[in-house]
């Protein structure tokens, strides 16, 4: 035995932070998917609200006239 080996770190040292900074492209991509998701959810919610209002209106018309026109 010539001696104990020098301990090596598990990962090489990183200069500033443990995680790489996100680039402009990555931030834009995340915002883009969030915008698409928000637009979809707003549209879907509007569709559901319109369906409920149409059902309530049809119910009122049936209650008053006895049938739909």
NUTI-25518 format. One line per field, with one value per residue (C-alpha): residue in three letters; chain; x, y, z. Coordinates in steps of 0.2 Angstrom, whole numbers, always signed. Layout:
<rs>
residu <- (ALA/...)
chaine <- (A/...)
xx <- (X/...)
yy <- (Y/...)
zz <- (Z/...)
</rs>
This chain:
<rs>
residu <- (UNK/UNK/UNK/UNK/UNK/UNK/UNK/UNK/UNK/UNK/UNK/UNK/UNK/UNK/UNK/UNK/UNK/UNK/UNK/UNK/UNK/UNK/UNK/UNK/UNK/UNK/UNK/UNK/UNK/UNK/UNK/UNK/UNK/UNK/UNK/UNK/UNK/UNK/UNK/UNK/UNK/UNK/UNK/UNK/UNK/UNK/UNK/UNK/UNK/UNK/UNK/UNK/UNK/UNK/UNK/UNK/UNK/UNK/UNK/UNK/UNK/UNK/UNK/UNK/UNK/UNK/UNK/UNK/UNK)
chaine <- (A/A/A/A/A/A/A/A/A/A/A/A/A/A/A/A/A/A/A/A/A/A/A/A/A/A/A/A/A/A/A/A/A/A/A/A/A/A/A/A/A/A/A/A/A/A/A/A/A/A/A/A/A/A/A/A/A/A/A/A/A/A/A/A/A/A/A/A/A)
xx <- (+0/+7/-6/-24/-30/-35/-54/-63/-79/-95/-98/-86/-88/-99/-94/-109/-125/-129/-142/-140/-149/-164/-161/-173/-179/-184/-193/-202/-207/-214/-224/-230/-237/-245/-254/-261/-267/-275/-283/-290/-297/-305/-313/-319/-326/-335/-342/-349/-356/-365/-372/-379/-387/-395/-402/-409/-416/-424/-431/-439/-446/-454/-460/-469/-475/-476/-465/-450/-454)
yy <- (+0/+16/+27/+32/+40/+58/+59/+65/+74/+65/+79/+92/+109/+122/+140/+149/+139/+121/+122/+130/+146/+145/+153/+165/+151/+140/+154/+159/+141/+139/+155/+150/+133/+143/+155/+141/+132/+148/+152/+134/+134/+151/+145/+129/+138/+150/+135/+127/+143/+146/+128/+131/+148/+140/+126/+138/+149/+133/+128/+145/+145/+128/+133/+148/+141/+123/+119/+125/+137)
zz <- (+0/-5/+4/+3/-14/-14/-13/-29/-29/-35/-48/-55/-46/-55/-55/-48/-45/-43/-58/-75/-78/-89/-106/-114/-126/-111/-102/-118/-121/-104/-105/-122/-116/-101/-113/-123/-108/-101/-118/-119/-101/-103/-119/-112/-96/-108/-117/-101/-95/-112/-111/-93/-98/-114/-103/-90/-104/-112/-95/-93/-111/-108/-91/-98/-115/-111/-126/-136/-150)
</rs>
